[in-house]
Amino acid sequence: MSADIPRPYLEWDAIFRDCVECAARVGELCVNPISGVSKRLPCVARTKPEETEQ
């Protein structure tokens, strides 16, 4: 993983989860689907804790 991971990715542990919105993988930044440019903030779905089965 890169040393320049934006703080929000680390605060929400988003960098350690795959993104279901933009298909970014663990260790990758989320990308804008239109421009393909990396986003400074992760997609909303990636900031939420994973749901656990009960």
Secondary structure, DSSP 8 states (H G I E B T S, - for coil): --TT--HHHHHTTGGGS--TTT---TTS--B-TTT--B-SS--HHHHS------
